[in-house]
Amino acid sequence: MRLLVLTSEYPNQHNVHATPVVHYFAKEWLLLGHEVMVMHSRSVFPAPYYPLARAAKSLVKKAFKTDNIPFQRLKGPEQCVLDGVEVTTMPIFKVFPHVRFGEGVIRQHAEAIAARCRESGFVPDLIICHFLNPQLPLISELKRLFPLAKASLVIHEDPAIISSLFGARTPTLLDSCDFLGFRHAGMMASFVDKYGERANLFMCPSGVPEQYLLDAVPDTKFRTPHLTVCFVGMLIPLKNVDVLLHALNEAFPDKAFRLRIVGEGFLRQSLEGLTVSLGLTDCVRFEGRMSRDAVQEVLAESDVFSMVSSPEAFGLSYIEAMGKGCLTIGTKGQGIDGFIVDGENGFLCQPRDVASLKAVLTKIREATWEQRRTMAEAAQRTAAALSDRNVAERYLEVLGFPSSMTADAAFRRQEKK
């Protein structure tokens, strides 16, 4: 089966902060025997924007509350092969960040995507889209160019912004999607409240590589006199690392913990300053950015993983931590809520609430070794169902398509009958 994947977020040489979530799906579909072509749409702005943005880099990052800012202008399409997946990064013009693209720009971009497909003799059976802008308006244009293809869109953002971006066109654009996916149940419920129930809605969680999932909780867990805690993520406001530092300081007045902070971001200097002001320099270590494989070693050595992000569509780090038998703390109402059941296979707390996180950390501190291990084992069982292969297969099956090349052959034989 031929899968055309459209996304505005994909790993590339220009942006080390780009989320790899869509790539993990694409890589698995390729391994399952499908033909996969990725079209990564990258916004480009008027040329004067870039030197101004570079000159005020720190201010721009603070204004947009992220490190994921383009400081180099893409001059034309770029092609690469990543883990066997063919990826084309294509520029798409807009005047200002966080606004919709012009209808003419969308039409022209769809034509460019279709031309790239035709050059490769690639006629998609299924168009798989992630992130709203520009993917939602691209769908109707691409279905006009590939009338036999079905189209799916997975929403990673707050559904309320759909009507804000597209106004009166919203119902028509949503109707052009054969399937609409969501990263977590709260997001789907929010969509239904605003736009009404639909028969084509589905959940789209991410998975982790099977080799990252341990068969049993390591015997080294929960054995040291101090609790070992880790955080893995970008050091940006939505990750609420300051809340974690304050909560640990209050839950452990005797400093009987060790925190490893893995990741980089423009908040690192202020978080290091907070660590000093709280008197936690002997308890906290900033590790910087690590490879994904190196992170697994940190998780295996940690008792607790805490990331109280808000907003957070779906954090892969939670599942990786659960797969390593960590007692995992997430945020109520965010992407991991529903996969973590509070008090059973992990803990949930309120966002930006030091007292709520302190209460969870106190529970963990006071729990017996047996209680901790029982929860860690439950976390591992949850993670085992969310391997990359499992979620990639389920993704296609939910859309009514075969998950593997063998199944695809049988599917096409059935179509001919």
Stockholm file with secondary structure:
# STOCKHOLM 1.0

chainA/1-417         MRLLVLTSEYPNQHNVHATPVVHYFAKEWLLLGHEVMVMHSRSVFPAPYYPLARAAKSLVKKAFKTDNIPFQRLKGPEQCVLDGVEVTTMPIFKVFPHVRFGEGVIRQHAEAIAARCRESGFVPDLIICHFLNPQLPLISELKRLFPLAKASLVIHEDPAIISSLFGARTPTLLDSCDFLGFRHAGMMASFVDKYGERANLFMCPSGVPEQYLLDAVPDTKFRTPHLTVCFVGMLIPLKNVDVLLHALNEAFPDKAFRLRIVGEGFLRQSLEGLTVSLGLTDCVRFEGRMSRDAVQEVLAESDVFSMVSSPEAFGLSYIEAMGKGCLTIGTKGQGIDGFIVDGENGFLCQPRDVASLKAVLTKIREATWEQRRTMAEAAQRTAAALSDRNVAERYLEVLGFPSSMTADAAFRRQEKK
#=GR chainA/1-417 SS CEEEEEESCCCBTTBTTSCCHHHHHHHHHHHTTCEEEEEEEEEECCTTHHHHHHHTHHHHHHHHTSSCCCCSCCCSCEEEEETTEEEEEEEEECSSTTSCCCHHHHHHHHHHHHHHHHHTTCCCSEEEEESSTTHHHHHHHHHHHSTTCEEEEEECSCTHHHHHHHGGGHHHHHHTCSEEEESSHHHHHHHHHHHCCCTTEEECCCCBCGGGSCSSCCTTTTCSSSEEEEEESCCSGGGCHHHHHHHHHHHCTTCCEEEEEECCCTTHHHHHHHHHHTTCTTTEEEEECCCHHHHHHHHHHCSEEECCCSSCSCCHHHHHHHHTTCEEEEETTSTTBTTBCBTTTBEEECTTCHHHHHHHHHHHHHSCHHHHHHHHHHHHHHHHTTBHHHHHHHHHHHTTSCSSHHHHHHHHHHHHC
#=GC SS_cons         CEEEEEESCCCBTTBTTSCCHHHHHHHHHHHTTCEEEEEEEEEECCTTHHHHHHHTHHHHHHHHTSSCCCCSCCCSCEEEEETTEEEEEEEEECSSTTSCCCHHHHHHHHHHHHHHHHHTTCCCSEEEEESSTTHHHHHHHHHHHSTTCEEEEEECSCTHHHHHHHGGGHHHHHHTCSEEEESSHHHHHHHHHHHCCCTTEEECCCCBCGGGSCSSCCTTTTCSSSEEEEEESCCSGGGCHHHHHHHHHHHCTTCCEEEEEECCCTTHHHHHHHHHHTTCTTTEEEEECCCHHHHHHHHHHCSEEECCCSSCSCCHHHHHHHHTTCEEEEETTSTTBTTBCBTTTBEEECTTCHHHHHHHHHHHHHSCHHHHHHHHHHHHHHHHTTBHHHHHHHHHHHTTSCSSHHHHHHHHHHHHC
//
